[in-house]
């Protein structure tokens, strides 16, 4: 039987203003690590901790969770585990080695994006509690939630407690969109059968994963305070820290669930430019025509500008690409999945002989939607291909939500 402890800690002594631009007397949004620290790390009292984190694991003052737990007298920080892009979030390579924190002996850092993507029994030696503190983006194929799911499995297998220090979903917790992953397509870029834009925090996802994948896990959640589901990241007054090398703005994060689906194909989505995921193109695209066709759709909250750009790295490095720049005009109403499918449909119809469509399945992970795109279905037809599964996911999701 699953066991989940949701921790609501007293915050009466925390200042109402901190490290942001809140109006006076507006409660500050506090992440899980802020809440935990304010209560003297009592939820980890006496624990021997393995911390799964990276450069995004910071409190409101910018102090790292590693430093805070290492300094806590009632916590023994035994080891650190890092996800894709490494502990500092700067590496964009397929294999990251183990290391140590700081200079000298430091604390062991085990890479979960190297020889293994799941903590091994040897890595977990001397640990009784795994703690997860990483900022997610809100898209199914962003791999930090896969790292969390794998670590939850390891904790269950080894009889360890698993504690999630929650953080807001930067693209909001109300919009849910896109196909639900086909079960037979689970992978590191698709850990579980959830929608592309899941609209959940990592603590909420952990509850769902526990219920559906790790029912015997001893799970505890330290919740965010003063965050509302409808808030985007820019409304929290928390510091924006690029969660990965190419996720450099809230606009990029909002676009990512739809634009990111395209990047496995022979397109540039702006890697190697100053604005990844805010532009897309290829040498073989007519940018003026694509921008005109997209603008004619009158998609909510966004407009399109024809551009030329030359990536300095990644796909089409050194080659001029023609395509579009995405201008978000209303963050609350832009629909990234609708945008992504509109682009895919136009490319399929206009560039069927040039656009390498097959790799689109890797992140999409849904046979019926892929088939609808392949046959040139309308946007309504594409949405109908995944609508039933999406509604079923919303019903599953509802049981695990923790915020209003």
For each residue, the residues with C-beta under 8 A, 3 or more apart:
1: 215 216
2: 210 211 214 215 216 217 219
3: 217 218 219
4: 207 210 219 220 221
5: 219 220 221
6: 220 221 223 402
7: 35 43 220 221 222 223
8: 223
9: 35 36 38 39 42 43 222
10: 13 39
11: 14 30 35 38 225
12:
13: 10 38
14: 11 18 28 30 34 38
15: 18 28
16: 22 24 25 26 27 28
17: 20 22 24 26 28
18: 14 15 28 60 61
19: 28 60 61 62 237 238 239
20: 17 28 60 236 237 238
21: 237
22: 16 17 26 27 28 237
23: 26
24: 16 17
25: 16
26: 16 17 22 23
27: 16 22 225 226
28: 14 15 16 17 18 19 20 22 60 226 237
29: 168 224 225 226 227 231 236 237 238
30: 11 14 34 35 38 60 224 225 226
31: 34 35 59 60 165 166 167 168 224 238
32: 35 36 133 164 165 166 167 203 221 222 223 224
33: 36 37 57 58 59 65 68 133 165 222
34: 14 30 31 37 38 59 60 225
35: 7 9 11 30 31 32 38 39 165 222 223 224 225
36: 9 32 33 39 41 43 44 165 222
37: 33 34 40 41 59 68
38: 9 11 13 14 30 34 35
39: 9 10 35 36 42 43
40: 37 72 74
41: 36 37 44 45 68 69 72 74 75
42: 9 39 45 74
43: 7 9 36 39 163 220 222
44: 36 41 47 49 69 72 74 75 129 131 163
45: 41 42 74 75
46: 74 75
47: 44 75 76 128 129 161
48: 76 78 126 127 128 129
49: 44 69 75 76 77 78 127 129 130 131
50: 78 79 80 81 119 123 124 127 129 130 131 160
51: 57 65 66 69 77 79 80 81 130 131 133
52: 80 81 82 83 112 130 131 132 133 134 147 148 151
53: 56 57 64 65 66 80 81 82 87 131 132 133 134
54: 57 82 83 85 86 87 88 89 134
55: 58 64 87 88 89 90 241
56: 53 89 134 135 167 241 243
57: 33 51 53 54 64 65 66 133 134 135 165
58: 33 55 61 62 63 64 65 239 241
59: 31 33 34 37 62 63 65 68
60: 18 19 20 28 30 31 34 238 239
61: 18 19 58
62: 19 58 59 239
63: 58 59 67 68
64: 53 55 57 58 67 68
65: 33 51 53 57 58 59 68 69 131 133 165
66: 51 53 57 69 70 77 80 101 107
67: 63 64 70 71
68: 33 37 41 59 63 64 65 71 72
69: 41 44 49 51 65 66 72 75 77 131
70: 66 67 77 107
71: 67 68
72: 40 41 44 68 69 75 77
73:
74: 40 41 42 44 45 46
75: 41 44 45 46 47 49 69 72
76: 47 48 49
77: 49 51 66 69 70 72 80 107
78: 48 49 50 107 108 126 127
79: 50 51 107 108 109 110 123 126 127
80: 50 51 52 53 66 77 87 101 107 108 109 110
81: 50 51 52 53 109 110 111 112 119 123 130 151
82: 52 53 54 86 87 96 109 110 111 112 113
83: 52 54 112 113 134 143 144 147
84: 96 113 143 144 147 244
85: 54 89 90 91 92 96 113 244 245
86: 54 82 89 90 91 96 111 113
87: 53 54 55 80 82 99 101 109
88: 54 55 91
89: 54 55 56 85 86 241 242 243 244 245
90: 55 85 86 245
91: 85 86 88 96 245
92: 85 244 245 246
93: 96
94:
95: 113 114 115
96: 82 84 85 86 91 93 111 113 114
97: 111 114
98: 108 109 110 111 114
99: 87 109 111
100: 105 106 107 108 109
101: 66 80 87 106 107 109
102: 106 107
103: 106
104:
105: 100
106: 100 101 102 103 109
107: 66 70 77 78 79 80 100 101 102
108: 78 79 80 98 100
109: 79 80 81 82 87 98 99 100 101 106
110: 79 80 81 82 98 119 123
111: 81 82 86 96 97 98 99 114 115
112: 52 81 82 83 116 117 118 119 147 150 151
113: 82 83 84 85 86 95 96 117 143 147
114: 95 96 97 98 111
115: 95 111
116: 112 119 120
117: 112 113 146 147 150 188
118: 112 150 151 153 154
119: 50 81 110 112 116 123 124 130 150 151 154
120: 116 123 124 154
121: 124 125 158
122: 125
123: 50 79 81 110 119 120
124: 50 119 120 121 127 130 154 158 160
125: 121 122
126: 48 78 79
127: 48 49 50 78 79 124 130 160
128: 47 48 160 161
129: 44 47 48 49 50 160 161 162 163
130: 49 50 51 52 81 119 124 127 151 154 155 160 161 162 163
131: 44 49 50 51 52 53 65 69 163 164 165
132: 52 53 148 151 162 163 164 165 202 206
133: 32 33 51 52 53 57 65 164 165 167
134: 52 53 54 56 57 83 144 147 148 167 202 243
135: 56 57 144 167 170 241 243
136: 142 144 145 167 169 170 201 202 205 243
137: 142 144 170 171 243 247 253 256
138: 142 169 170 171 172 197 198 199 200 253 257
139: 142 196 197 198 256 257 260
140: 145 178 181 190 194 195 196 197 198 257 365
141: 189 190 196 260 261 363
142: 136 137 138 139 145 243 244 256
143: 83 84 113 146 147 188 189
144: 83 84 134 135 136 137 147 148 202 243
145: 136 140 142 148 149 191 202 205
146: 117 143 149 150 188 189 190 191
147: 52 83 84 112 113 117 134 143 144 150 151
148: 52 132 134 144 145 151 152 164 202 205 206 209
149: 145 146 152 153 191 192 209 213
150: 112 117 118 119 146 147 153 154 191
151: 52 81 112 118 119 130 132 147 148 154 155 162
152: 148 149 155 156 162 206 209 210 213 214 217 219
153: 118 149 150 156 157 213 214
154: 118 119 120 124 130 150 151 157 158 160
155: 130 151 152 158 159 160 161 162 214 217 218
156: 152 153 159 160 162 214 216 217
157: 153 154
158: 121 124 154 155
159: 155 156
160: 50 124 127 128 129 130 154 155 156 218
161: 47 128 129 130 155 218 219 220
162: 129 130 132 151 152 155 156 206 217 218 219 220
163: 43 44 129 130 131 132 219 220 221 222
164: 32 131 132 133 148 202 203 206 219 220 221 222
165: 31 32 33 35 36 57 65 131 132 133 222
166: 31 32 201 202 203 221 222 223 224 402
167: 31 32 56 133 134 135 136 201 202 224
168: 29 31 173 201 224 227 231 233 236 238
169: 136 138 172 173 199 200 201
170: 135 136 137 138 232 233 250 253
171: 137 138 175 197 232 233 250 253 254 257
172: 138 169 175 199 229 230 231 232 332
173: 168 169 199 200 201 204 229 230 231 401 403
174: 199 229 230
175: 171 172 197 199 335
176: 195 197 198 199 390 393 394 397
177: 195 196 197 257 335 336 337 338 390
178: 140 195 196 197 257 258 337 386 390
179: 195 196 364 365 366 368 369 385 386 389 390
180: 193 194 195 366 386 389 390 392 393
181: 140 185 186 190 192 193 194 365 366
182: 185 193 365 366 367
183: 186 193
184:
185: 181 182 190 361 365 366
186: 181 183 190 191 192 193
187: 190 191 365
188: 117 143 146 191
189: 141 143 146 362 363
190: 140 141 146 181 185 186 187 363 365
191: 145 146 149 150 186 187 188 209
192: 149 181 186 208 209 212 213
193: 180 181 182 183 186 212 393
194: 140 180 181 198 200 205 208 393 397
195: 140 176 177 178 179 180 198 199 390 393
196: 139 140 141 177 178 179 257 258 261 337 364
197: 138 139 140 171 175 176 177 178 257 336 337
198: 138 139 140 176 194 195 205 397
199: 138 169 172 173 174 175 176 195 229 397
200: 138 169 173 194 204 205 208 397 400 401
201: 136 166 167 168 169 173 204 205 224 402 403
202: 132 134 136 144 145 148 164 166 167 205 206
203: 32 164 166 206 207 221 222 223 224 402
204: 173 200 201 207 208 397 400 401 402 403
205: 136 145 148 194 198 200 201 202 208 209 400
206: 132 148 152 162 164 202 203 209 210 219 221
207: 4 203 204 210 211 219 221 400 402
208: 192 194 200 204 205 211 212 396 397 400
209: 148 149 152 191 192 205 206 212 213 214
210: 2 4 152 206 207 213 214 215 217 219
211: 2 207 208 215 399 400
212: 192 193 208 209 396
213: 149 152 153 192 209 210
214: 2 152 153 155 156 209 210 217 219
215: 1 2 210 211
216: 1 2 156
217: 2 3 152 155 156 162 210 214
218: 3 155 160 161 162
219: 2 3 4 5 152 161 162 163 164 206 207 210 214
220: 4 5 6 7 43 161 162 163 164
221: 4 5 6 7 32 163 164 166 203 206 207 402
222: 7 9 32 33 35 36 43 163 164 165 166 203
223: 6 7 8 32 35 166 203 402 403
224: 29 30 31 32 35 166 167 168 201 203 227 403
225: 11 27 29 30 34 35
226: 27 28 29 30
227: 29 168 224 231 236 403
228: 231 403 404
229: 172 173 174 199 401 403 404
230: 172 173 174 332
231: 29 168 172 173 227 228 235 236
232: 170 171 172 235 250 254 331 332
233: 168 170 171 236 238 240 250 253
234: 240 250 331
235: 231 232
236: 20 29 168 227 231 233
237: 19 20 21 22 28 29
238: 19 20 29 31 60 168 233
239: 19 58 60 62
240: 233 234 249 250
241: 55 56 58 89 135
242: 89 245 247 248
243: 56 89 134 135 136 137 142 144 247 253
244: 84 85 89 92 142 247
245: 85 89 90 91 92 242
246: 92 252 270 271 276 277
247: 137 242 243 244 252 253 256 276 277
248: 242 252 275 276
249: 240 252 253 275 278
250: 170 171 232 233 234 240 253 254 331
251: 254 255 278 326 328 331
252: 246 247 248 249 255 256 275 276 277 278
253: 137 138 170 171 233 243 247 249 250 256
254: 171 232 250 251 328 331 334 336
255: 251 252 258 259 260 277 278 326 328 334 336 339
256: 137 139 142 247 252 253 259 260 277 336
257: 138 139 140 171 177 178 196 197 260 261 336 337 340
258: 178 196 255 261 262 335 336 337 338 339 340 341 343
259: 255 256 262 263 269 277 280 326 336 339 340 343
260: 139 141 255 256 257 263 269 277 340 363
261: 141 196 257 258 264 340 344 360 363 364
262: 258 259 265 267 269 280 340 343 344 360
263: 259 260 267 269 271 315 363
264: 261 359 360 362 363
265: 262 355 356 357 359 360
266: 282 315 354 355 356
267: 262 263 280 281 282 315 323 347 355
268: 271 272 279 280 281 282 309 311 314 315 316 321 323
269: 259 260 262 263 276 277 279 280
270: 246 273 275 276 277 278 279 280 309 311
271: 246 263 268 276 311 313 314 315
272: 268 276 311 312 313 314 315 316 317
273: 270 276 279 309 311 312
274:
275: 248 249 252 270 278 279 325
276: 246 247 248 252 269 270 271 272 273
277: 246 247 252 255 256 259 260 269 270
278: 249 251 252 255 270 275 325 326
279: 268 269 270 273 275 307 309 323 324 325 326
280: 259 262 267 268 269 270 323 324 326 343
281: 267 268 285 287 307 308 309 321 322 323 324
282: 266 267 268 285 316 321 322 323
283: 316 319 320 321 322
284: 351 354
285: 281 282 290 321 322 323 351
286: 289 290 322
287: 281 290 291 306 307 308 322 323 324
288: 291 292 306
289: 286 292 293 350
290: 285 286 287 293 294 304 306 323 324 343 346 350
291: 287 288 294 295 304 305 306 324
292: 288 289 295 296 306
293: 289 290 296 297 346 350
294: 290 291 297 299 304 324 342 343 346
295: 291 292 298 303 304
296: 292 293
297: 293 294 342 379
298: 295
299: 294 302 334 335 338 339 342
300: 330 333 334 335 338
301: 328 329 330 331 332 333 334 335
302: 299 326 327 328 329 330 334 339
303: 295 327 329
304: 290 291 294 295 324 325 326 327
305: 291 324 325 327
306: 287 288 290 291 292 322 323 324
307: 279 281 287 322 323 324 325
308: 281 287 320 321 322
309: 268 270 273 279 281 320 321 323
310: 316 318 319 320 321
311: 268 270 271 272 273 314 315 316 317 318 319 321
312: 272 273 317 318
313: 271 272 317
314: 268 271 272 311 317
315: 263 266 267 268 271 272 311
316: 268 272 282 283 310 311 319 321
317: 272 311 312 313 314
318: 310 311 312
319: 283 310 311 316
320: 283 308 309 310
321: 268 281 282 283 285 308 309 310 311 316
322: 281 282 283 285 286 287 306 307 308
323: 267 268 279 280 281 282 285 287 290 306 307 309
324: 279 280 281 287 290 291 294 304 305 306 307
325: 275 278 279 304 305 307
326: 251 255 259 278 279 280 302 304 339
327: 302 303 304 305
328: 251 254 255 301 302 331 334
329: 301 302 303 334
330: 300 301 302 333 334
331: 232 234 250 251 254 301 328 334
332: 172 230 232 301
333: 300 301 330
334: 254 255 299 300 301 302 328 329 330 331 339
335: 175 177 258 299 300 301 338 339
336: 177 197 254 255 256 257 258 259 339 340
337: 177 178 196 197 257 258 340 341
338: 177 258 299 300 335 341 342 379 383
339: 255 258 259 299 302 326 334 335 336 342 343
340: 257 258 259 260 261 262 336 337 343 344
341: 258 337 338 344 345 373 379 382 383
342: 294 297 299 338 339 345 346 379
343: 258 259 262 280 290 294 339 340 346 347
344: 261 262 340 341 347 348 360 373
345: 341 342 348 349 373 376 377 378 379 382
346: 290 293 294 342 343 349 350
347: 267 343 344 350 351 355 357
348: 344 345 351 352 355 357 373 374 376
349: 345 346 352 376
350: 289 290 293 346 347
351: 284 285 347 348 354 355
352: 348 349 355 357
353:
354: 266 284 351
355: 265 266 267 347 348 351 352
356: 265 266 359
357: 265 347 348 352 360 373 374
358: 361
359: 264 265 356 362
360: 261 262 264 265 344 357 363 364 370 373
361: 185 358 364 365 370
362: 189 264 359 365
363: 141 189 190 260 261 263 264 360
364: 179 196 261 360 361 369 370
365: 140 179 181 182 185 187 190 361 362
366: 179 180 181 182 185 369 370 385 386 389
367: 182 370 371
368: 179 371 372 385 386
369: 179 364 366 372 373 382 385 386
370: 360 361 364 366 367 373 374
371: 367 368 374 375 385
372: 368 369 375 377 381 382 384 385
373: 341 344 345 348 357 360 369 370 376 377 382
374: 348 357 370 371
375: 371 372
376: 345 348 349 373
377: 345 372 373 381 382 385
378: 345 381 382
379: 297 338 341 342 345 382 383
380: 383 384
381: 372 377 378 384 385
382: 341 345 369 372 373 377 378 379 385 386
383: 338 341 379 380 386 387
384: 372 380 381 387
385: 179 366 368 369 371 372 377 381 382
386: 178 179 180 366 368 369 382 383 389 390
387: 383 384 390 391
388: 391 392
389: 179 180 366 386 392 393
390: 176 177 178 179 180 195 386 387 393 394
391: 387 388 394 395
392: 180 388 389 395 396
393: 176 180 193 194 195 389 390 396 397
394: 176 390 391 397 398
395: 391 392 398
396: 208 212 392 393 399 400
397: 176 194 198 199 200 204 208 393 394 400 401
398: 394 395 401
399: 211 396
400: 200 204 205 207 208 211 396 397
401: 173 200 204 229 397 398
402: 6 166 201 203 204 207 221 223
403: 173 201 204 223 224 227 228 229
404: 228 229
